[in-house]
Amino acid sequence: MNTTVNVSGMTCGHCVSSVQEELSEIPGVTAVDVELNAGGTSPVTITSSRELSPEEISAAVAEAGYTVE
């Protein structure tokens, strides 16, 4: 199951790693693919074995210090 969200505020590889790490901690998440658009809105595709709620995705992204658009 794939879920794509747009995340704002990422500017570098470290930002991407932080978001990937936090999203990967959600139970059921098997992969996180970030297409970095430095300084803009970056599409993030999350692959998981179950449906993810917008709240848990937003909470994980916020934990990394960024915002889901």
C-alpha positions as CSV (number, residue, x, y, z in Angstrom):
1,M,0.0,0.0,0.0
2,N,1.5,3.4,-1.0
3,T,0.7,6.7,0.5
4,T,2.1,10.0,-0.9
5,V,2.3,13.2,1.1
6,N,4.0,16.5,0.5
7,V,6.4,17.7,3.1
8,S,7.7,21.3,3.3
9,G,10.9,22.6,4.8
10,M,13.5,20.0,3.8
11,T,16.7,21.4,2.2
12,C,19.3,18.6,2.3
13,G,20.1,14.9,2.6
14,H,20.1,15.2,6.4
15,C,16.6,16.5,6.3
16,V,15.6,13.5,4.1
17,S,17.3,11.1,6.5
18,S,15.4,12.5,9.5
19,V,12.0,12.2,7.8
20,Q,12.8,8.7,6.5
21,E,13.9,7.6,10.0
22,E,10.8,8.9,11.8
23,L,8.3,7.5,9.2
24,S,10.1,4.2,9.2
25,E,9.3,3.9,12.9
26,I,5.5,3.7,12.2
27,P,4.4,0.1,12.5
28,G,3.8,-1.5,9.1
29,V,6.0,0.9,7.1
30,T,8.4,-1.0,4.8
31,A,9.9,1.8,2.7
32,V,10.1,5.6,2.5
33,D,11.0,7.3,-0.7
34,V,11.7,11.1,-0.6
35,E,12.1,13.2,-3.8
36,L,13.9,16.2,-2.4
37,N,12.8,19.6,-3.7
38,A,15.2,21.8,-1.6
39,G,13.4,24.7,0.0
40,G,10.1,23.7,-1.6
41,T,7.6,21.0,-1.1
42,S,9.0,17.4,-1.4
43,P,6.8,14.4,-2.3
44,V,7.3,11.5,0.1
45,T,6.0,8.1,-0.8
46,I,5.4,5.7,2.1
47,T,5.1,2.0,1.4
48,S,3.3,0.0,4.2
49,S,1.5,-3.2,4.9
50,R,-1.5,-1.4,6.3
51,E,-3.4,1.8,5.8
52,L,-1.8,4.8,7.6
53,S,-3.8,7.6,9.2
54,P,-3.0,11.2,8.2
55,E,-2.5,11.8,12.0
56,E,0.3,9.3,12.4
57,I,2.1,10.4,9.3
58,S,1.9,14.1,10.3
59,A,3.1,13.3,13.8
60,A,6.1,11.4,12.5
61,V,7.0,14.2,10.1
62,A,6.6,16.8,12.9
63,E,8.9,14.7,15.1
64,A,11.5,15.2,12.4
65,G,10.9,18.9,12.4
66,Y,8.9,19.3,9.2
67,T,5.3,19.8,8.1
68,V,2.9,17.8,5.9
69,E,1.2,20.2,3.5
